[in-house]
Every structure is written in C-alpha cells, then in structure tokens.
Amino acid sequence: MSVHDLRGPVDSRVDRFFDLPPVDVRELKVARSVGQRLWDQSVVRKSVILVLLVVAWEVVARVQNNPLMLPSAMETASALWHGLASGVLLARVSASLSVLLKGFALGAFLALALTTLAVSTRIRRDLLTTLTSMFSPLPAISLLPLALLWFGLGEASLIFVLVHSVLWAMAINIHAGFQGVSETLRMAGRNYGLKGLRYVAFILIPAALPALLAGLKIGWAFAWRTLIAAELVFGASSGKGGLGWYIFQNRNELYTDNVFAGLVVVIVIGLLVENIIFDSVERLTVKRWGMVR
C-alpha cells in the first residue's frame, strides 16, 4: 500500500507594497453655509412655520376686512400686549394654571396608583381594563353638570373634570408600558426578591418610562383643553375667572381681538409645555439612556 503525498507545491508569491498618499480629511468634509446649519435646527424650522402661518393669517384678515369676524394678527398682538400690560390676562392665566396643576397632579397620581395595583392580581387588572373601557370614551366636559351638583360653584368642580380627563388616558398608557416590559427584566427583579411597590418602582417604572412620559403628554393635552372648555361653560370659579372665562367674557362683549389674544395664549402655553418641559425631560432621560431615538 503506497502513501501519497497530498501536499501540493508551495505557491511562492512576492508581496508588493505601495506607498499611498495620505488622505486629506478636509476633502471629505462638505462646506455648509450658515443658513444650512441653522436650517438643521428644529427650532428654526418650527419658527419659520409659525411665521408663515401668522403672515397667512394677516393676509386673510386684510382681504376679509372685518375685524369683528376675524381681527388681523397685528390687532391681536396689540390686544395681547394691552392684556398683559394691564395684568388682567396674566391673572387669568395664573388662575387657570393653578387649577390645572392641581387636577393634573392628582389625576397622574391616581393613574399611577391604579395601574400599580393592577399589576399584582388578575382581578385588579380586569378592574382597570373595565374602568378604562367605561370611562375613557366619556368626555370629561359631560361630567361638568354632575360636578356642579356634587361640588358646587367652586374650584373642586373643575378639578373633578380635570382628574377624569387625565386619569384614564394616563392609566391606559402606563398599563401598556408595564405590559411591554421584557420577561428578562421581570425575572431579574424577582430573583432579587423585589415585590409589590419595590418591584414596580425599580423594575416596571424605569423600563416603561417612555410610555409613562407619553401618558403624561396625552394627559396634559387632555387636561389643558378640558380646563379651557370647562371655563367657557362653567365661567368664573369662586369669583376668579380663568383663561377660558376671559375668552368667553370678551366674546359676549364682542371684543374679538381679545378673544383671539386669549386663544393665542392657550396655544403658546401648549407649545411651551410640549417643546420645552416635556422635550427637555425626554431628552435628559429616555433619549439620553438610549430607550428611544
């Protein structure tokens, strides 16, 4: 029996080396103008959109030429300035924000408490889903007559409808966030012996923080528009009218420029809360931690 040598001939290749010129990094960079760098900022783009909307508003108002129906942007700006300078508009905004913060904080606390109870047993989870299915489609403003009957003409009636507008929207988002927590994190929490409130505080809430922030945004939007609508219907609370009452009162007196000034304040407050407070919290938490892009 013969033994064959399976090794082939050795391939003798000569390595060749080439000297390449160094890469000039400056050639890879594209020169961008100041305008292009500014356009990359979302604040600039949103500001341009707002300016275009104001210009369109001014053009339409001048074409219509009926200040009683549609005051121009300049007339609205003048009414806004006089309202702020006299202090009347600031007092109305302060009254509305005071009631809003109380109702929003209470609604958010109840939503978190109700959702925390729902993660422990099936009957509590069924209770949460049943309550949200019943009351979430119910407009908060429809409860205002009952609120007036139960709590009378006072701040408590407004807080009641605000709690309703915040509670169910936040509960749905928080519960969905809790359900989306991975089983790996749940098992890790159980292995460390976490139960009850410690399990929710150290495992579920940090993992579901994007859903919790989304619930806060939705709850804020619902609460803000519910408050303005309630003040339009309800009027003054304990002799202190809010921003909705300011709009309603000027509408009755046919000061349409003041009505638009009040609406502008409503929009501006909504934009500031959304783009400064909530965006800053989101940027410092979930975006910084890589939980969302």
C-alpha positions in Angstrom: 0.0 0.0 0.0 1.6 3.2 -1.1 1.3 6.5 0.7 0.5 9.5 -1.4 1.8 13.0 -0.5 -1.3 15.3 -0.6 0.7 18.4 -0.1 0.9 20.5 -3.3 3.7 22.7 -4.4 4.3 25.8 -2.3 3.0 28.9 -4.0 5.7 31.4 -3.7 4.2 34.9 -4.1 6.1 38.1 -3.7 4.4 40.6 -1.6 4.1 44.0 -3.1 3.9 47.2 -1.1 2.6 50.5 -2.4 3.0 53.9 -0.8 -0.4 55.7 -0.8 -0.6 59.4 -0.3 -2.3 60.4 3.0 -6.0 61.1 2.9 -6.8 64.7 3.3 -9.7 64.8 5.8 -10.7 68.3 4.6 -11.7 66.8 1.2 -14.2 64.6 2.9 -16.0 67.5 4.6 -18.7 69.3 2.7 -18.7 73.0 3.3 -22.1 74.1 4.7 -23.3 77.6 4.8 -24.6 79.4 7.9 -28.1 79.1 6.5 -27.8 75.3 6.1 -26.6 74.9 9.7 -29.4 77.0 11.0 -32.0 75.0 9.0 -30.7 71.8 10.7 -32.1 73.2 14.0 -35.7 72.1 14.6 -36.4 75.4 16.5 -35.6 77.4 13.4 -37.8 75.3 11.1 -40.8 75.4 13.6 -40.3 79.2 13.9 -40.4 79.6 10.1 -43.7 77.6 10.0 -45.2 79.8 12.7 -44.1 83.0 10.9 -45.7 81.7 7.7 -48.9 80.9 9.5 -49.0 84.4 11.0 -48.4 86.0 7.6 -51.2 83.9 6.1 -53.5 85.0 8.9 -52.7 88.7 8.3 -53.3 88.4 4.6 -56.6 86.6 5.0 -57.8 89.2 7.7 -56.9 92.1 5.4 -58.6 90.6 2.5 -61.8 90.0 4.5 -61.6 93.4 6.2 -64.0 92.6 9.0 -62.3 92.9 12.4 -65.4 91.7 14.2 -65.3 88.4 12.4 -61.5 88.0 12.0 -59.1 90.5 13.5 -55.7 90.7 11.9 -52.5 89.4 13.5 -51.4 93.0 14.3 -54.7 93.8 16.1 -54.5 90.6 18.0 -50.9 91.4 19.0 -52.0 94.8 20.2 -54.8 93.3 22.3 -52.4 90.7 23.7 -50.0 93.4 24.7 -52.6 95.5 26.4 -54.0 92.5 28.2 -50.5 91.6 29.5 -49.6 95.2 30.4 -52.8 95.7 32.4 -52.2 92.4 34.3 -55.7 91.1 33.5 -54.6 88.4 31.1 -51.7 87.3 33.5 -54.2 87.0 36.3 -56.5 84.8 34.2 -53.6 82.6 33.1 -52.4 82.3 36.7 -55.9 81.2 37.8 -56.1 78.6 35.1 -52.6 77.1 35.6 -53.3 76.9 39.4 -56.3 74.7 38.8 -54.7 72.8 36.1 -51.6 71.8 38.1 -53.8 70.5 41.0 -56.1 68.5 38.7 -53.2 67.2 36.6 -51.1 66.1 39.6 -54.0 64.4 41.3 -55.0 62.6 38.1 -51.4 61.4 37.4 -51.1 60.1 40.9 -54.3 58.2 40.8 -53.4 56.8 37.4 -50.1 55.5 38.6 -51.6 54.1 41.8 -54.4 52.3 39.9 -52.0 50.9 37.4 -49.7 49.8 40.2 -52.5 47.9 41.9 -53.4 46.3 38.5 -50.1 44.5 38.1 -50.4 42.4 41.2 -53.5 40.3 40.6 -55.8 39.4 37.7 -58.9 40.7 39.3 -57.3 44.1 39.7 -56.1 44.1 36.1 -59.6 43.2 35.0 -60.9 46.1 37.1 -58.5 48.5 35.5 -59.4 47.4 31.9 -63.1 47.5 32.7 -62.9 51.0 34.2 -60.8 52.4 31.3 -63.2 50.9 28.8 -66.1 52.5 30.6 -64.8 56.0 31.4 -62.1 56.7 28.8 -64.6 57.3 25.9 -66.7 59.5 28.2 -65.9 63.2 27.5 -64.8 65.0 30.7 -66.9 68.1 29.9 -70.0 65.9 30.0 -69.4 65.4 33.8 -69.5 69.1 34.5 -73.2 69.2 35.4 -72.7 66.4 37.9 -69.6 68.1 39.2 -71.6 71.3 39.8 -74.3 69.4 41.5 -71.9 67.5 43.8 -69.2 70.1 44.5 -71.0 73.4 43.8 -69.6 76.5 42.2 -66.0 76.2 43.1 -62.6 75.0 42.2 -63.4 71.4 43.2 -65.7 71.0 40.2 -63.0 72.0 37.7 -60.5 69.7 39.5 -63.0 66.8 39.3 -63.4 67.0 35.5 -59.6 67.5 35.1 -58.9 64.3 37.1 -61.3 62.4 34.8 -59.6 63.7 31.7 -56.1 62.8 32.9 -56.7 59.6 34.8 -57.9 57.2 32.2 -55.6 58.4 29.4 -52.6 58.0 31.6 -53.7 54.7 33.0 -54.0 53.2 29.6 -50.5 54.3 28.6 -48.9 53.2 31.8 -50.6 49.8 31.8 -49.5 49.3 28.2 -45.9 50.3 29.2 -45.9 47.8 32.1 -47.2 45.0 29.8 -44.3 45.8 27.4 -41.6 45.2 29.9 -39.5 42.2 28.9 -39.7 39.0 30.8 -36.0 39.1 31.4 -36.3 42.2 33.4 -39.2 40.8 35.3 -37.3 37.7 36.2 -34.3 39.7 37.2 -36.5 41.7 39.6 -38.0 38.5 41.1 -34.5 37.0 41.5 -33.5 40.0 43.6 -36.6 39.5 45.8 -38.4 42.6 44.6 -42.1 42.5 45.3 -45.0 45.0 45.5 -44.1 48.6 45.3 -40.4 48.0 45.2 -40.9 45.8 42.1 -42.9 48.5 40.4 -40.6 51.3 41.4 -37.3 49.6 40.5 -38.3 47.4 37.5 -41.5 48.4 35.8 -41.4 52.2 36.0 -37.8 52.6 34.7 -38.4 50.1 31.9 -41.8 51.7 31.0 -40.6 55.3 31.3 -41.2 56.1 27.6 -44.8 55.0 27.9 -45.1 56.9 31.2 -43.9 60.1 29.6 -46.2 59.6 26.6 -49.1 59.3 29.1 -48.0 62.5 30.8 -48.1 64.3 27.4 -51.5 63.0 26.5 -52.8 63.7 30.0 -51.5 67.2 29.8 -53.1 67.9 26.4 -56.5 66.5 27.6 -56.4 68.4 30.9 -55.5 71.7 29.2 -58.2 71.6 26.6 -60.7 70.3 29.1 -60.0 73.2 31.5 -60.5 75.8 28.8 -63.7 74.2 27.7 -65.0 73.9 31.3 -64.2 77.5 32.0 -66.0 78.5 28.8 -69.1 76.7 30.1 -68.7 77.0 33.8 -67.4 80.6 33.9 -65.8 82.0 37.0 -64.7 79.8 39.9 -65.3 81.4 43.3 -65.1 84.8 41.7 -61.8 84.0 40.0 -62.2 83.5 36.2 -59.5 81.7 34.3 -58.4 82.0 30.7 -61.5 80.3 29.3 -63.7 82.7 31.2 -61.6 85.6 29.7 -62.3 84.3 26.2 -66.0 83.8 27.0 -66.4 87.2 28.6 -64.8 89.1 25.7 -66.9 87.1 23.2 -70.0 88.3 24.9 -68.7 91.9 24.7 -67.8 91.4 21.0 -64.1 92.1 21.7 -62.9 89.7 19.1 -59.3 90.8 19.2 -59.2 89.9 22.9 -60.8 86.6 22.1 -58.0 85.8 19.7 -55.4 87.1 22.1 -56.7 84.6 24.7 -56.6 81.8 22.1 -53.0 82.7 21.2 -52.1 82.5 24.9 -53.7 79.0 25.0 -51.6 77.9 22.0 -48.4 79.5 23.3 -48.7 77.8 26.7 -49.3 74.4 24.9 -46.3 74.9 22.7 -44.0 75.9 25.6 -45.0 73.0 27.8 -44.7 70.5 24.9 -41.5 71.8 23.4 -39.6 72.9 26.5 -40.7 71.0 29.5 -41.6 67.6 28.1 -39.0 67.6 25.4 -36.3 68.5 28.0 -37.4 65.7 30.3 -37.4 63.2 27.4 -34.0 64.4 26.2 -32.5 64.1 29.7 -34.0 60.7 30.4 -35.1 58.2 27.8 -33.2 59.7 24.8 -30.0 60.0 26.9 -30.4 56.4 28.1 -31.0 55.1 24.5 -34.5 54.0 25.2 -36.0 55.9 22.2 -34.4 57.6 19.3 
